[in-house]
Amino acid sequence: MKNKVSKSIAKGVVSALNTFLRVDANSTSCCIIYQPKAPKELAKFRRAK
């Protein structure tokens, strides 16, 4: 029972983080002066153009 709950929670966390990464990969920074470089691994979450 405990194992099923843990797996269910883990799937939810993974889903939420993937959604956040997709939004972040397709957004720009709100900072006017400095926008840090995005890691190359973030590119796999970008929308195809």
N, CA, C and O of each residue as an XYZ file, in Angstrom:
196
protein
N       0.825     -1.196      0.000
C       0.000      0.000      0.000
C       0.868      1.260      0.000
O       0.645      2.184     -0.781
N       1.858      1.276      0.887
C       2.734      2.440      0.999
C       3.521      2.648     -0.298
O       3.754      3.781     -0.719
N       3.929      1.531     -0.928
C       4.682      1.600     -2.175
C       3.832      2.195     -3.297
O       4.342      2.961     -4.115
N       2.540      1.852     -3.345
C       1.645      2.392     -4.366
C       1.470      3.898     -4.200
O       1.445      4.642     -5.181
N       1.351      4.333     -2.966
C       1.189      5.755     -2.674
C       2.452      6.516     -3.079
O       2.375      7.592     -3.673
N       3.608      5.950     -2.754
C       4.875      6.593     -3.107
C       5.024      6.723     -4.615
O       5.454      7.768     -5.103
N       4.679      5.685     -5.355
C       4.772      5.730     -6.820
C       3.794      6.746     -7.394
O       4.112      7.446     -8.356
N       2.619      6.827     -6.810
C       1.619      7.780     -7.276
C       2.090      9.216     -7.053
O       1.945     10.069     -7.929
N       2.644      9.469     -5.893
C       3.157     10.809     -5.590
C       4.335     11.143     -6.501
O       4.444     12.268     -6.988
N       5.211     10.173     -6.731
C       6.373     10.393     -7.593
C       5.933     10.734     -9.018
O       6.519     11.613     -9.649
N       4.917     10.053     -9.527
C       4.412     10.354    -10.879
C       3.847     11.770    -10.944
O       4.046     12.471    -11.936
N       3.157     12.187     -9.913
C       2.607     13.537     -9.870
C       3.694     14.599     -9.841
O       3.590     15.625    -10.513
N       4.741     14.347     -9.058
C       5.854     15.298     -8.976
C       6.572     15.385    -10.316
O       6.916     16.481    -10.759
N       6.801     14.259    -10.962
C       7.463     14.253    -12.270
C       6.624     15.015    -13.284
O       7.168     15.788    -14.073
N       5.341     14.819    -13.280
C       4.448     15.520    -14.194
C       4.489     17.030    -13.962
O       4.556     17.808    -14.914
N       4.448     17.437    -12.703
C       4.488     18.868    -12.381
C       5.815     19.489    -12.802
O       5.835     20.588    -13.356
N       6.914     18.805    -12.547
C       8.227     19.335    -12.929
C       8.399     19.405    -14.441
O       8.982     20.363    -14.950
N       7.902     18.407    -15.167
C       7.974     18.452    -16.630
C       7.174     19.623    -17.177
O       7.611     20.288    -18.117
N       6.014     19.879    -16.603
C       5.199     21.020    -17.024
C       5.937     22.325    -16.763
O       5.963     23.205    -17.623
N       6.535     22.458    -15.586
C       7.287     23.657    -15.258
C       8.461     23.848    -16.218
O       8.714     24.968    -16.664
N       9.183     22.771    -16.541
C      10.320     22.874    -17.453
C       9.878     23.289    -18.851
O      10.562     24.079    -19.502
N       8.741     22.769    -19.327
C       8.246     23.161    -20.651
C       7.885     24.648    -20.673
O       8.192     25.343    -21.642
N       7.246     25.133    -19.631
C       6.887     26.550    -19.556
C       8.150     27.403    -19.497
O       8.248     28.422    -20.181
N       9.111     26.988    -18.686
C      10.344     27.745    -18.527
C      11.185     27.739    -19.806
O      11.815     28.745    -20.132
N      11.203     26.634    -20.522
C      11.988     26.533    -21.753
C      11.417     27.422    -22.855
O      12.147     27.837    -23.755
N      10.137     27.713    -22.794
C       9.483     28.505    -23.829
C       9.202     29.936    -23.373
O       8.400     30.637    -23.991
N       9.853     30.368    -22.305
C       9.653     31.711    -21.774
C      10.962     32.491    -21.847
O      12.044     31.926    -22.004
N      10.825     33.782    -21.728
C      12.016     34.612    -21.622
C      12.119     35.140    -20.204
O      11.161     35.081    -19.433
N      13.260     35.642    -19.880
C      13.481     36.175    -18.549
C      12.782     37.523    -18.407
O      12.649     38.265    -19.380
N      12.340     37.834    -17.205
C      11.705     39.126    -16.970
C      12.737     40.185    -16.609
O      12.399     41.358    -16.455
N      13.974     39.782    -16.477
C      15.038     40.712    -16.120
C      15.515     41.448    -17.374
O      15.807     40.815    -18.388
N      15.594     42.753    -17.311
C      15.930     43.554    -18.483
C      17.432     43.525    -18.766
O      17.837     43.417    -19.924
N      18.246     43.618    -17.747
C      19.683     43.792    -17.943
C      20.406     42.468    -18.171
O      21.280     42.393    -19.034
N      20.073     41.451    -17.438
C      20.837     40.212    -17.475
C      19.909     39.012    -17.613
O      19.001     38.823    -16.803
N      20.142     38.206    -18.639
C      19.407     36.958    -18.795
C      20.437     35.833    -18.860
O      21.179     35.738    -19.838
N      20.496     34.986    -17.843
C      21.509     33.925    -17.830
C      21.281     32.917    -18.953
O      20.161     32.752    -19.435
N      22.350     32.250    -19.358
C      22.270     31.218    -20.389
C      21.512     30.012    -19.835
O      21.728     29.586    -18.700
N      20.633     29.482    -20.656
C      19.890     28.285    -20.257
C      20.776     27.064    -20.481
O      21.553     27.039    -21.435
N      20.677     26.061    -19.630
C      21.446     24.838    -19.840
C      21.013     24.145    -21.132
O      19.850     24.236    -21.524
N      21.940     23.457    -21.791
C      21.639     22.772    -23.055
C      20.575     21.688    -22.866
O      19.814     21.397    -23.789
N      20.521     21.097    -21.681
C      19.544     20.033    -21.427
C      18.111     20.550    -21.464
O      17.177     19.772    -21.656
N      17.931     21.849    -21.282
C      16.597     22.440    -21.286
C      16.008     22.474    -22.694
O      14.794     22.603    -22.849
N      16.841     22.363    -23.710
C      16.391     22.436    -25.097
C      15.423     21.306    -25.464
O      14.582     21.488    -26.343
N      15.524     20.166    -24.821
C      14.629     19.055    -25.167
C      13.183     19.314    -24.749
O      12.286     18.583    -25.169
N      12.939     20.335    -23.934
C      11.595     20.668    -23.488
C      10.976     21.794    -24.323
O       9.830     22.174    -24.082
N      11.714     22.334    -25.302
C      11.189     23.427    -26.115
C      10.185     22.918    -27.137
O      10.215     21.759    -27.552
N       9.294     23.824    -27.527
C       8.324     23.505    -28.561
C       9.045     23.394    -29.903
O       9.984     24.145    -30.168
N       8.614     22.475    -30.736
C       9.163     22.368    -32.087
C       8.561     23.482    -32.939
O       7.360     23.746    -32.874
N       9.387     24.116    -33.718
C       8.910     25.205    -34.564
C       8.826     24.784    -35.996
O       8.441     25.580    -36.852
